[in-house]
Amino acid sequence: MPDFAYIARNLTGQRVEGTLVAGSEREALAQLAGRDLFPVKVTADKKSLENAAGTATIKVPVRIVVPVYSQLAALLRSGVPLLRSLQVISEQSSNEKLRAVLEDVRSRVEDGANLSDAMGHNPKTFDELSVSIVRAGGEGGFLEDALERVAAFAEQQGELQSRVVGALAYPMMLSVIGTGIVTGLMVFVVPNFEKMFATLKEQGQLPLMTTWLLWISDFMVNYGIYILVAFVALYFLIKKYLETPEGRMSLDKLRLKVPMAGDIYLSLAVARFCRVLGTLLHGGVPIVRSLEIASDSTGNKVLMEAVNHAAENISSGESLAEPLGASGHFPRNVVEMIAVAEQSNSLETVLTQIAETQEKTTWRKLDLAVRLLEPLLLVLLAIVVLMVVMALLLPVLKMNTAM
C-alpha cells in the first residue's frame, strides 16, 4: 500500500508531520481524523504508489494460484492466524510474481482490510468469482470451506481446459504441417516443371489440371508476399472489429451456429455457467449477484444477455428457468432441471449436477469430433498432394507416349 506524507495540526493547534500507510487519500484522511489530527497537506509518495499499483497489474497463472487456496485453508483449519498463514505461503512460494501479490494481500490484511478486499486489489491474479466466494465465506464464518471450494473449482476448470486443448492439439498440428507441405510444393517444386512443359504448353496439349496448377504456383511465387501482407492486414482489421461490442456479438452468434463445433461450444459454456452459479450459491452469494458473475463465465455475449435478463426477472420476483428457456440458447433439458430445482429449493445442488453432466456430454462430443476430424484432415491432405502429383505426372506420361 502507498505511503502518505502529511502535515496536520492536533487539538491544541500544534503542527504535526509524519507518514502513514493507506489505500487511498480518503483513507489517509480518515486515519488522521481517527487520531484527532486536522490535515493541512496530504501527499502520496510516488515510489510507494507505483509499487502498490504494480501488483494490481501482475498476472499469475491459475495453475500456480490454485495451491495457495488449499494451503491457506489447511493452515487456517490448523489454527494458524491469517496473517501468519499468508506470510508462510509467501515465503514458501518460488514464484516471484505470486510472492509479490501475496505480500500485498498480507500488507492490506495487516492494515485492517478483510481477505476478500485484499484479494480484490489484485484482479489479474484473483478473479471475481474467487473473491466473491471468499467474501461470502468470510462473512458467513466458513472461510476455510470457501477457500477449498475455490481451489476445487479452479482445478476442475483447469483440467477441463487442458483436456480440450490436448484433444485439439493433434488436428491443429496436422493442419499446420499439411498447409506447410502444400505451400512448399507450390512455391519450390512446381515452378521447376514449368520449363519442362513449355513445349506442350505452346502446342496447346498441356492438360487443364496442369495448366491450373502452374498458374496457381506462378501466382503464389510472384504475389505471395502481397497475399501474406493482405492476410495480415485482414487479420488485424478483423481483430479490431471483434474488439467492438458489435463485432464481439457477431462472433459469439457465429460460434453458436457453426455445425458440430457450435454445439460443443454451447455445451461447454452452459457447463461453466452452471458450475460457477452453483458454486457461488453454495458459498452464500446472493442469487442476483451470482448471476452477474456467472454471466461473465459463459464467455459469450449472447448467453450473457440471456443470463442478465434472467437476473432482472429474479429481481422482480420471477423464476430463473423461464427467461433462460425463452432465450432459446439454453438446452431444454437444462432449463427443465433448473425449473424443478427451483421448486424443490435445491438449485445449487442441481446446478452442480448439470455442470458435471454437460461436461461429460461435451467431452464425448469433442472426442467424437476429433476422431472424425483427424482422418478427414489426412484424407484432405492426401487428395491435395495427389492432385499436385497427378498434375505433374500427366504431361510427363504424355511426353513419354509421344516419344
KOLDREN-401085 format. One record per residue (C-alpha): z, y, x; residue number from 1. Coordinates in steps of 0.05 Angstrom, whole numbers, plus 5000, padded with zeros to 4 digits. Each point is the difference from the previous one (the first is absolute). Last residue first. Layout:
# KOLDREN-401085
+------+------+------+-----+
!   c3 !   c2 !   c1 ! seq !
+------+------+------+-----+
!    Z !    Y !    X ! NUM !
...
+------+------+------+-----+
END
This chain:
# KOLDREN-401085
+------+------+------+-----+
!   c3 !   c2 !   c1 ! seq !
+------+------+------+-----+
! 3442 ! 4194 ! 5166 ! 403 !
! 5001 ! 5022 ! 4927 ! 402 !
! 5056 ! 4951 ! 4984 ! 401 !
! 5041 ! 5025 ! 5058 ! 400 !
! 4991 ! 5072 ! 4976 ! 399 !
! 5022 ! 4982 ! 4930 ! 398 !
! 5061 ! 4963 ! 5026 ! 397 !
! 5019 ! 5062 ! 5040 ! 396 !
! 4987 ! 5045 ! 4940 ! 395 !
! 5046 ! 4957 ! 4956 ! 394 !
! 5055 ! 4994 ! 5053 ! 393 !
! 5024 ! 5072 ! 5000 ! 392 !
! 5005 ! 5008 ! 4924 ! 391 !
! 5031 ! 4930 ! 4997 ! 390 !
! 5054 ! 5019 ! 5051 ! 389 !
! 5017 ! 5065 ! 4963 ! 388 !
! 5002 ! 4963 ! 4933 ! 387 !
! 5045 ! 4946 ! 5029 ! 386 !
! 5048 ! 5053 ! 5028 ! 385 !
! 5005 ! 5032 ! 4931 ! 384 !
! 5008 ! 4933 ! 4965 ! 383 !
! 5053 ! 4976 ! 5049 ! 382 !
! 5040 ! 5064 ! 4991 ! 381 !
! 4998 ! 4993 ! 4925 ! 380 !
! 5020 ! 4927 ! 5003 ! 379 !
! 5059 ! 5016 ! 5046 ! 378 !
! 5021 ! 5058 ! 4955 ! 377 !
! 4997 ! 4956 ! 4938 ! 376 !
! 5038 ! 4945 ! 5037 ! 375 !
! 5058 ! 5048 ! 5014 ! 374 !
! 4998 ! 5037 ! 4933 ! 373 !
! 5012 ! 4940 ! 4956 ! 372 !
! 5063 ! 4977 ! 5036 ! 371 !
! 5022 ! 5073 ! 5005 ! 370 !
! 4992 ! 5010 ! 4925 ! 369 !
! 5039 ! 4936 ! 4986 ! 368 !
! 5057 ! 5020 ! 5046 ! 367 !
! 5001 ! 5069 ! 4969 ! 366 !
! 5004 ! 4972 ! 4930 ! 365 !
! 5055 ! 4952 ! 5019 ! 364 !
! 5038 ! 5055 ! 5037 ! 363 !
! 4994 ! 5047 ! 4940 ! 362 !
! 5026 ! 4947 ! 4953 ! 361 !
! 5060 ! 4987 ! 5045 ! 360 !
! 5012 ! 5075 ! 5005 ! 359 !
! 4993 ! 5008 ! 4924 ! 358 !
! 5051 ! 4946 ! 4987 ! 357 !
! 5050 ! 5029 ! 5049 ! 356 !
! 4991 ! 5070 ! 4972 ! 355 !
! 5007 ! 4975 ! 4928 ! 354 !
! 5065 ! 4965 ! 5019 ! 353 !
! 5026 ! 5064 ! 5031 ! 352 !
! 4981 ! 5039 ! 4937 ! 351 !
! 5034 ! 4947 ! 4957 ! 350 !
! 5067 ! 5010 ! 5035 ! 349 !
! 4997 ! 5077 ! 4997 ! 348 !
! 4979 ! 4999 ! 4926 ! 347 !
! 5054 ! 4954 ! 4974 ! 346 !
! 5021 ! 5040 ! 4938 ! 345 !
! 4973 ! 4947 ! 4952 ! 344 !
! 4954 ! 5048 ! 4964 ! 343 !
! 4978 ! 5033 ! 5065 ! 342 !
! 4987 ! 4932 ! 5031 ! 341 !
! 4956 ! 4980 ! 4941 ! 340 !
! 4957 ! 5063 ! 5009 ! 339 !
! 4997 ! 4991 ! 5076 ! 338 !
! 4976 ! 4928 ! 4990 ! 337 !
! 4946 ! 5023 ! 4951 ! 336 !
! 4976 ! 5055 ! 5047 ! 335 !
! 4995 ! 4950 ! 5058 ! 334 !
! 4961 ! 4950 ! 4957 ! 333 !
! 4952 ! 5056 ! 4979 ! 332 !
! 4983 ! 5019 ! 5071 ! 331 !
! 5012 ! 5074 ! 5015 ! 330 !
! 4939 ! 5046 ! 5002 ! 329 !
! 4986 ! 5009 ! 4926 ! 328 !
! 5043 ! 5063 ! 4996 ! 327 !
! 5024 ! 4980 ! 4931 ! 326 !
! 5037 ! 4940 ! 5031 ! 325 !
! 5040 ! 5044 ! 5047 ! 324 !
! 5012 ! 5050 ! 4943 ! 323 !
! 5030 ! 4945 ! 4956 ! 322 !
! 5039 ! 4961 ! 5052 ! 321 !
! 5048 ! 5056 ! 5021 ! 320 !
! 5031 ! 5014 ! 4932 ! 319 !
! 5011 ! 5067 ! 4965 ! 318 !
! 5059 ! 5047 ! 5003 ! 317 !
! 4967 ! 5066 ! 5020 ! 316 !
! 5017 ! 4990 ! 5073 ! 315 !
! 4971 ! 4930 ! 4993 ! 314 !
! 4933 ! 5028 ! 4977 ! 313 !
! 4998 ! 5048 ! 5059 ! 312 !
! 5014 ! 4942 ! 5048 ! 311 !
! 4943 ! 4961 ! 4968 ! 310 !
! 4953 ! 5058 ! 5013 ! 309 !
! 5023 ! 5000 ! 5072 ! 308 !
! 4984 ! 4925 ! 5003 ! 307 !
! 4930 ! 5009 ! 4973 ! 306 !
! 4987 ! 5059 ! 5046 ! 305 !
! 5023 ! 4959 ! 5060 ! 304 !
! 4955 ! 4942 ! 4979 ! 303 !
! 4938 ! 5045 ! 5003 ! 302 !
! 5024 ! 5034 ! 5064 ! 301 !
! 5007 ! 4934 ! 5037 ! 300 !
! 5050 ! 4984 ! 5055 ! 299 !
! 5044 ! 4962 ! 4951 ! 298 !
! 5062 ! 5021 ! 5039 ! 297 !
! 4992 ! 5072 ! 4977 ! 296 !
! 5013 ! 4980 ! 4928 ! 295 !
! 5063 ! 4963 ! 5022 ! 294 !
! 5033 ! 5065 ! 5022 ! 293 !
! 4987 ! 5036 ! 4934 ! 292 !
! 5016 ! 4937 ! 4961 ! 291 !
! 5068 ! 4993 ! 5034 ! 290 !
! 5016 ! 5073 ! 4984 ! 289 !
! 4986 ! 4986 ! 4926 ! 288 !
! 5039 ! 4934 ! 5003 ! 287 !
! 5063 ! 5028 ! 5031 ! 286 !
! 5016 ! 4969 ! 5069 ! 285 !
! 5054 ! 4946 ! 4996 ! 284 !
! 4977 ! 4955 ! 5057 ! 283 !
! 4973 ! 4949 ! 4951 ! 282 !
! 4958 ! 5054 ! 4969 ! 281 !
! 4973 ! 5019 ! 5068 ! 280 !
! 4984 ! 4928 ! 5020 ! 279 !
! 4966 ! 4986 ! 4933 ! 278 !
! 4957 ! 5062 ! 5006 ! 277 !
! 4980 ! 4984 ! 5072 ! 276 !
! 4985 ! 4927 ! 4983 ! 275 !
! 4961 ! 5018 ! 4937 ! 274 !
! 4958 ! 5053 ! 5036 ! 273 !
! 4985 ! 4955 ! 5059 ! 272 !
! 4977 ! 4944 ! 4954 ! 271 !
! 4958 ! 5048 ! 4959 ! 270 !
! 4966 ! 5026 ! 5064 ! 269 !
! 4986 ! 4929 ! 5026 ! 268 !
! 4972 ! 4977 ! 4933 ! 267 !
! 4956 ! 5062 ! 4996 ! 266 !
! 4972 ! 4990 ! 5071 ! 265 !
! 4985 ! 4927 ! 4986 ! 264 !
! 4963 ! 5017 ! 4935 ! 263 !
! 4962 ! 5056 ! 5036 ! 262 !
! 4979 ! 4952 ! 5055 ! 261 !
! 4971 ! 4950 ! 4949 ! 260 !
! 4947 ! 5050 ! 4976 ! 259 !
! 5015 ! 5072 ! 5021 ! 258 !
! 5024 ! 5038 ! 4938 ! 257 !
! 5072 ! 5014 ! 5021 ! 256 !
! 4980 ! 5027 ! 5068 ! 255 !
! 4948 ! 5045 ! 4967 ! 254 !
! 5054 ! 5034 ! 4958 ! 253 !
! 5042 ! 5010 ! 5062 ! 252 !
! 4941 ! 5031 ! 5038 ! 251 !
! 4984 ! 5048 ! 4943 ! 250 !
! 5073 ! 5021 ! 4994 ! 249 !
! 5005 ! 5013 ! 5075 ! 248 !
! 4936 ! 5040 ! 4999 ! 247 !
! 5023 ! 5043 ! 4942 ! 246 !
! 5069 ! 5012 ! 5032 ! 245 !
! 4966 ! 5021 ! 5065 ! 244 !
! 5011 ! 4958 ! 5063 ! 243 !
! 4944 ! 4954 ! 4977 ! 242 !
! 4951 ! 5057 ! 5008 ! 241 !
! 5020 ! 5011 ! 5073 ! 240 !
! 4993 ! 4926 ! 5014 ! 239 !
! 4932 ! 4999 ! 4967 ! 238 !
! 4977 ! 5058 ! 5042 ! 237 !
! 5030 ! 4969 ! 5063 ! 236 !
! 4964 ! 4934 ! 4987 ! 235 !
! 4934 ! 5035 ! 4984 ! 234 !
! 5003 ! 5037 ! 5066 ! 233 !
! 5013 ! 4935 ! 5037 ! 232 !
! 4944 ! 4965 ! 4962 ! 231 !
! 4952 ! 5057 ! 5015 ! 230 !
! 5019 ! 4999 ! 5073 ! 229 !
! 4987 ! 4926 ! 5004 ! 228 !
! 4933 ! 5007 ! 4964 ! 227 !
! 4981 ! 5056 ! 5048 ! 226 !
! 5018 ! 4956 ! 5060 ! 225 !
! 4959 ! 4943 ! 4971 ! 224 !
! 4938 ! 5043 ! 4990 ! 223 !
! 4954 ! 4973 ! 5054 ! 222 !
! 5029 ! 4931 ! 5011 ! 221 !
! 5020 ! 4989 ! 4927 ! 220 !
! 4932 ! 5023 ! 4974 ! 219 !
! 4964 ! 4955 ! 5050 ! 218 !
! 5042 ! 4940 ! 4979 ! 217 !
! 4987 ! 5014 ! 4926 ! 216 !
! 4925 ! 5007 ! 5013 ! 215 !
! 4998 ! 4937 ! 5043 ! 214 !
! 5036 ! 4960 ! 4946 ! 213 !
! 4954 ! 5027 ! 4945 ! 212 !
! 4938 ! 4981 ! 5039 ! 211 !
! 5030 ! 4931 ! 5016 ! 210 !
! 5012 ! 4985 ! 4926 ! 209 !
! 4931 ! 5024 ! 4982 ! 208 !
! 4968 ! 4952 ! 5049 ! 207 !
! 4956 ! 5032 ! 5055 ! 206 !
! 4926 ! 4985 ! 4988 ! 205 !
! 4977 ! 5072 ! 4994 ! 204 !
! 4957 ! 4993 ! 5062 ! 203 !
! 5037 ! 5058 ! 5033 ! 202 !
! 5067 ! 4968 ! 4982 ! 201 !
! 4978 ! 4932 ! 5027 ! 200 !
! 4983 ! 5033 ! 5066 ! 199 !
! 5066 ! 5039 ! 5004 ! 198 !
! 5043 ! 4939 ! 4987 ! 197 !
! 5021 ! 4990 ! 5072 ! 196 !
! 5010 ! 5075 ! 5009 ! 195 !
! 5049 ! 5000 ! 4941 ! 194 !
! 5038 ! 4938 ! 5023 ! 193 !
! 5047 ! 5037 ! 5047 ! 192 !
! 5020 ! 5047 ! 4943 ! 191 !
! 5032 ! 4941 ! 4963 ! 190 !
! 5052 ! 4984 ! 5052 ! 189 !
! 5040 ! 5063 ! 5017 ! 188 !
! 5005 ! 5042 ! 4936 ! 187 !
! 4988 ! 4950 ! 4944 ! 186 !
! 5035 ! 4942 ! 5034 ! 185 !
! 5060 ! 5042 ! 5020 ! 184 !
! 5007 ! 5028 ! 4929 ! 183 !
! 4998 ! 4929 ! 4972 ! 182 !
! 5054 ! 4976 ! 5048 ! 181 !
! 5044 ! 5061 ! 4990 ! 180 !
! 4997 ! 4995 ! 4924 ! 179 !
! 5019 ! 4926 ! 5004 ! 178 !
! 5058 ! 5014 ! 5047 ! 177 !
! 5027 ! 5055 ! 4955 ! 176 !
! 4993 ! 4959 ! 4937 ! 175 !
! 5032 ! 4938 ! 5032 ! 174 !
! 5059 ! 5042 ! 5023 ! 173 !
! 5009 ! 5027 ! 4930 ! 172 !
! 4996 ! 4931 ! 4970 ! 171 !
! 5051 ! 4974 ! 5052 ! 170 !
! 5051 ! 5056 ! 4990 ! 169 !
! 5000 ! 4999 ! 4924 ! 168 !
! 5051 ! 4945 ! 4992 ! 167 !
! 5044 ! 5028 ! 5055 ! 166 !
! 5000 ! 5069 ! 4970 ! 165 !
! 5021 ! 4971 ! 4932 ! 164 !
! 5053 ! 4956 ! 5030 ! 163 !
! 5028 ! 5057 ! 5042 ! 162 !
! 5004 ! 5045 ! 4938 ! 161 !
! 5038 ! 4946 ! 4962 ! 160 !
! 5048 ! 4991 ! 5057 ! 159 !
! 5012 ! 5075 ! 5006 ! 158 !
! 5013 ! 5006 ! 4926 ! 157 !
! 5050 ! 4943 ! 5002 ! 156 !
! 5035 ! 5029 ! 5061 ! 155 !
! 5004 ! 5069 ! 4968 ! 154 !
! 5030 ! 4970 ! 4937 ! 153 !
! 5051 ! 4958 ! 5037 ! 152 !
! 5022 ! 5058 ! 5043 ! 151 !
! 5006 ! 5047 ! 4940 ! 150 !
! 5042 ! 4948 ! 4963 ! 149 !
! 5045 ! 4990 ! 5060 ! 148 !
! 5012 ! 5076 ! 5004 ! 147 !
! 5015 ! 5003 ! 4925 ! 146 !
! 5049 ! 4942 ! 5005 ! 145 !
! 5037 ! 5035 ! 5056 ! 144 !
! 5001 ! 5066 ! 4962 ! 143 !
! 5031 ! 4970 ! 4937 ! 142 !
! 5047 ! 5056 ! 4979 ! 141 !
! 4955 ! 5028 ! 4945 ! 140 !
! 4987 ! 5068 ! 5034 ! 139 !
! 4986 ! 4969 ! 5068 ! 138 !
! 4958 ! 4944 ! 4970 ! 137 !
! 4959 ! 5049 ! 4958 ! 136 !
! 4989 ! 5043 ! 5061 ! 135 !
! 4980 ! 4939 ! 5041 ! 134 !
! 4950 ! 4980 ! 4946 ! 133 !
! 4971 ! 5070 ! 4997 ! 132 !
! 4994 ! 5006 ! 5076 ! 131 !
! 4965 ! 4933 ! 5006 ! 130 !
! 4949 ! 5019 ! 4946 ! 129 !
! 4988 ! 5069 ! 5028 ! 128 !
! 4980 ! 4973 ! 5068 ! 127 !
! 5044 ! 4999 ! 5061 ! 126 !
! 4962 ! 5011 ! 5066 ! 125 !
! 4950 ! 5055 ! 4982 ! 124 !
! 5049 ! 5029 ! 4950 ! 123 !
! 5054 ! 5015 ! 5052 ! 122 !
! 5044 ! 5052 ! 4964 ! 121 !
! 5006 ! 4949 ! 4943 ! 120 !
! 5040 ! 4954 ! 5046 ! 119 !
! 5055 ! 5052 ! 5006 ! 118 !
! 4998 ! 5011 ! 4925 ! 117 !
! 5006 ! 4925 ! 4988 ! 116 !
! 5058 ! 4993 ! 5049 ! 115 !
! 5043 ! 5056 ! 4971 ! 114 !
! 5004 ! 5066 ! 5036 ! 113 !
! 5066 ! 5023 ! 5029 ! 112 !
! 4985 ! 5023 ! 5071 ! 111 !
! 5011 ! 4929 ! 5026 ! 110 !
! 4948 ! 4975 ! 4950 ! 109 !
! 4950 ! 5050 ! 5028 ! 108 !
! 5014 ! 4980 ! 5071 ! 107 !
! 4994 ! 4926 ! 4983 ! 106 !
! 4933 ! 5011 ! 4967 ! 105 !
! 4974 ! 5040 ! 5059 ! 104 !
! 5025 ! 4947 ! 5049 ! 103 !
! 4965 ! 4948 ! 4957 ! 102 !
! 4935 ! 5039 ! 5004 ! 101 !
! 5004 ! 5008 ! 5076 ! 100 !
! 5016 ! 4925 ! 5009 !  99 !
! 4941 ! 4982 ! 4956 !  98 !
! 4954 ! 5041 ! 5043 !  97 !
! 5027 ! 4972 ! 5064 !  96 !
! 4993 ! 4927 ! 4978 !  95 !
! 5049 ! 4954 ! 5038 !  94 !
! 5053 ! 5008 ! 4946 !  93 !
! 5070 ! 4976 ! 5021 !  92 !
! 5027 ! 5071 ! 5008 !  91 !
! 4973 ! 5021 ! 4932 !  90 !
! 5027 ! 4939 ! 4965 !  89 !
! 5070 ! 5011 ! 5030 !  88 !
! 4999 ! 5075 ! 4983 !  87 !
! 4978 ! 4987 ! 4928 !  86 !
! 5056 ! 4949 ! 4992 !  85 !
! 5052 ! 5048 ! 5030 !  84 !
! 4980 ! 5054 ! 4951 !  83 !
! 5002 ! 4952 ! 4941 !  82 !
! 5068 ! 4970 ! 5016 !  81 !
! 5002 ! 4926 ! 5020 !  80 !
! 5032 ! 4958 ! 4946 !  79 !
! 4960 ! 4937 ! 5010 !  78 !
! 4959 ! 5015 ! 4938 !  77 !
! 4981 ! 5067 ! 5031 !  76 !
! 4976 ! 4965 ! 5064 !  75 !
! 4958 ! 4949 ! 4961 !  74 !
! 4968 ! 5055 ! 4956 !  73 !
! 4982 ! 5041 ! 5062 !  72 !
! 4970 ! 4940 ! 5034 !  71 !
! 4958 ! 4982 ! 4938 !  70 !
! 4975 ! 5071 ! 4990 !  69 !
! 4985 ! 5009 ! 5074 !  68 !
! 4961 ! 4935 ! 5002 !  67 !
! 4948 ! 5030 ! 4954 !  66 !
! 4987 ! 5063 ! 5042 !  65 !
! 4959 ! 4965 ! 5055 !  64 !
! 4955 ! 4963 ! 4950 !  63 !
! 4993 ! 5066 ! 4961 !  62 !
! 4968 ! 5036 ! 5059 !  61 !
! 5037 ! 5063 ! 5023 !  60 !
! 4969 ! 5068 ! 4984 !  59 !
! 5031 ! 5061 ! 5032 !  58 !
! 4983 ! 5064 ! 4963 !  57 !
! 5070 ! 5012 ! 4972 !  56 !
! 5029 ! 4982 ! 5069 !  55 !
! 4969 ! 5063 ! 5030 !  54 !
! 5029 ! 5048 ! 4949 !  53 !
! 5068 ! 4993 ! 5031 !  52 !
! 4973 ! 5008 ! 5071 !  51 !
! 4959 ! 5061 ! 4980 !  50 !
! 5062 ! 5032 ! 4968 !  49 !
! 5041 ! 4983 ! 5062 !  48 !
! 4950 ! 5036 ! 5044 !  47 !
! 4992 ! 5059 ! 4953 !  46 !
! 5075 ! 5014 ! 4992 !  45 !
! 5008 ! 5025 ! 4929 !  44 !
! 5025 ! 5071 ! 4987 !  43 !
! 5058 ! 5025 ! 4958 !  42 !
! 5021 ! 5073 ! 5000 !  41 !
! 5056 ! 5037 ! 4966 !  40 !
! 5033 ! 4941 ! 4966 !  39 !
! 5067 ! 5010 ! 4965 !  38 !
! 5048 ! 4945 ! 5023 !  37 !
! 5051 ! 4965 ! 4955 !  36 !
! 4986 ! 4933 ! 5035 !  35 !
! 4967 ! 4972 ! 4936 !  34 !
! 4957 ! 5063 ! 4997 !  33 !
! 4976 ! 4985 ! 5071 !  32 !
! 4982 ! 4929 ! 4979 !  31 !
! 4962 ! 5026 ! 4939 !  30 !
! 4961 ! 5048 ! 5045 !  29 !
! 4981 ! 4942 ! 5045 !  28 !
! 4978 ! 4959 ! 4939 !  27 !
! 4955 ! 5058 ! 4978 !  26 !
! 4972 ! 5004 ! 5070 !  25 !
! 4981 ! 4927 ! 4998 !  24 !
! 5024 ! 4931 ! 5022 !  23 !
! 5061 ! 5027 ! 5035 !  22 !
! 5033 ! 4999 ! 5069 !  21 !
! 5044 ! 5059 ! 5020 !  20 !
! 4999 ! 5053 ! 5054 !  19 !
! 5048 ! 5056 ! 5017 !  18 !
! 5018 ! 5074 ! 4992 !  17 !
! 5057 ! 5032 ! 4963 !  16 !
! 5010 ! 5076 ! 4991 !  15 !
! 5067 ! 5019 ! 4969 !  14 !
! 5002 ! 5027 ! 4930 !  13 !
! 5068 ! 4972 ! 4981 !  12 !
! 4968 ! 4948 ! 4953 !  11 !
! 4952 ! 4977 ! 5055 !  10 !
! 4936 ! 5033 ! 5023 !   9 !
! 4936 ! 4964 ! 5018 !   8 !
! 4948 ! 4991 ! 5055 !   7 !
! 4965 ! 4934 ! 4998 !   6 !
! 4960 ! 4952 ! 5043 !   5 !
! 4972 ! 4942 ! 4960 !   4 !
! 4987 ! 4932 ! 5031 !   3 !
! 4948 ! 4954 ! 4969 !   2 !
! 5014 ! 4929 ! 4975 !   1 !
+------+------+------+-----+
END
